[in-house]
Amino acid sequence: MSHDTLIHRIVRPAVRRIAPTGVTPNQLTTMRLVTGLAAAAAFAAGGGWADLGGVVFLLSMLFDRADGELARQTGQMSPWGHRYDLVTDCLCDAVTFIGIGVGLAGSGLGIAPVLLGAAAGLGIGVLFWQLNVTKVIELSRYAMRHRGVVVDPDDALALVPVFLWLGLAWPMLIAAAVITPAGALWLGVLSRRPKPAVQK
C-alpha cells in the first residue's frame, strides 16, 4: 500500500497536530477498531442506524490511515504495531459486509444477504492474508496515480457508505460476495505459478 494516498493527505494535517500530544499509533488503531465495529453494528441494525454507520465507517477509514501516518511522523513504527494494524483492518472490513448482510436480512430478504455478507467477509480475510502476509503481489503497484494524487485499491471501500445511502446495498453486497472470493482465488492461482528462472 502507498503511504501517500488521497486519504493519507486528508489526515496528515490532523496527525501533525496530534503528534506532539503523546497519542500513540496503537491508540489510533484501537479507535479504528472501535469505530469499525460500531459501523458494522449500525449496518446490522439497519434503517436509520445504517445511515449513521456510513458516517462512522468513513471516520474509521480515516483512523486506518492516521495510525500509520502518526507512526511514520513520530518514528514509532514497530512490527507489533504493524500486525495490530493489519489484523484490525482485516477484521473491520470483513465485519462491515457481514453487518450489511444482517441488516438486509432484517428487511425481509431472508438469510441470503447474511450468506453473501459472510462470503464477502471471508473473501476479504483471505485477500488480506494474501496481500499483506504472503505478499502474492505488491498492492502499491496497482495504485492509481493522476496529477500527483494516489488512490490505492482499498480506498474504494470509501464507496461503501455511498452505495448504502443511494439504496444500492443489495447489488453492492452481491458484487462484494462475488469479487472478493474471485480475487482471492485468482491470487491463489497466481501464487502457485512457477517463478521465471533468473539468468546469471
N, C-alpha and C positions, 0 to 999 in steps of 0.2 A: 504494500500500500504506500502511496505517496504521502509525504508529510507536509505537502503544500497545496492541498486541495482547496476548493472554494469554502468548504465548511471550516477547515483549519484557519483560513484567513478571516472568517467571521468571528471565530472565538479568540483569535490571537490578541486583540487589544484588551479584552477582559482578562485573559490569562496574565498579561503583563502587569495588570493592576493587582491581581491577587498573588502574584509570585512572591512579593516581599512579606506577605502576611503569615507565612508558615503553613498554609494549606498544602497538603501533600497530594501527589498524583493519585495515590491509592484512595484517598478520601474522595477525590473526584470520580474515580472508578466505582466506588461504593454508591455515590449519587447516581451514576449511570445505571447501576444495578437496581437501585430502589425505584427510580423513575421508569426504567424499562419494565419492571414487574408491575408497577402501578398502571402503566399504559395497557399492558396485556390484560390486567384485571378489569380495567374500564372497557376494553374492547369486548371482553367476555360478558360483561353486564348488559351491553347493547344499549339501544336507544340513545338518549342524550349523553349517557356516560361514554359512549363510543366517540362522540364528537370531542369531548374533553380529553379522552385518551389520545386522540390525534395530536393535540397540543402538547401533552405530556411526552408523547413519543418523540416529537421534534426536539423537545428540551433534552431528552435522553440522548439523542444523536449528538447534540452539542457537547454534552458531558463526555461522550465517547471520543470526540476529537480533543477536548480540552485536557483530558488526563495525560495523554501522550505529549501534547504541546507543552504542558507545565513541566513534565519530566525532562524534556529537551532543554527548555529555557533555564531550568534550575539545576541541571546536572544530577537529577535524582533517578536516572534510568537504572533499572535492575532486572535481572532475569525473572525474579518472583513477580515483580510488578507487571512485567510484560505478559506472563502467564495468566495472572489475575485478570488483566485487561482482556485477553483473548477469550478466556472462559466466560467472562461477564458478557462480552459482545455476542458470543455464540448463544448463550442462554437467553438473553433478551430478545434477539432476533427470532429465535425458534419459538419462544412462548408468545411472541406477538401474533404469529399466524395461528397458533393453537387458540389463543384468545379470540381472534376474529372468527374462527370456525365455531367456537362455542357460542359466541354472540349471534351468529347467523342461525345456529340450530334453535336458539330461543325464539326466533321469528317464525317458527313452524315449518322449517325446512328439513326437519328430521336429523338423523345422525350423519348424513353425507357431508355437511360442512365441517363437522368435527374430524372426520376421517381425512378430508382434504387438508385441513389445518395441520393435522398430525403428519401427513405426508410432506407438506411444505416444511414443517419444523424439523423433521428428520433429515430432509434433503439439505437444509441449511446447516445442520450439525455436521453432516458428512462433508459438505463443501468447506466449512471452516477447518475441519481436520486436514483435508487435502491441501488447502491453500496456505494454511498457517503452521501446520506441524510437519507434514510430509513435503510441503512446498513443491507440488507437482508442476506448477507454473509460477512465475513471478507476477503477482497481480498488478504491480505498478506498470508492467509492460502494456497493460490494456487500459490504462488511464487515458482519458481524452483530454487533449491539450488544445485550447483555442484562445488565441490572443493573450497568452500568459495565464489563463485560468485552467486549473487542473480539476477534473472530476473523475473520481475513482468509480469502478462499477458498483461498489457497495453504497455509494452516495445515492443510488437510485431508490434506496429504502425510504428516502425523504418523500417519495411519491405515495407511500402507503396511506398517510392521512388524507392526502388529496383525493385518492380513489374512494376512500370511505366517505369523505364529505360530498363527493359527487354522486354517491349512491351506487358506486361500482365495486362494492366489496365482494360480491359473489363472483364476477368474472376475474377480479384480481386474485382471489383465493384459488380459483381453478387454474389460472396461469401459474401461480407460485407452486401449486401442487404438481404441475407437470414440469416446469422449467428447472426447479431446484434438484429433484431426483435425476432428471435427464442430464443436467450439468454435472452432477456428482458421478453418474455412470460414465459420461464422456471423459472426465478427468481420470477416472479409474482405468479406463482403456488406455488413455494417453500415458499413464504412469507405467504401464506394462510393456510399452513398446521398447524394443532394444535401442539403446543409445548408439548413435553413429560412432564408428571407430575413429579415434583421433590419430591423424597421421603425424609421424615424427620426422 
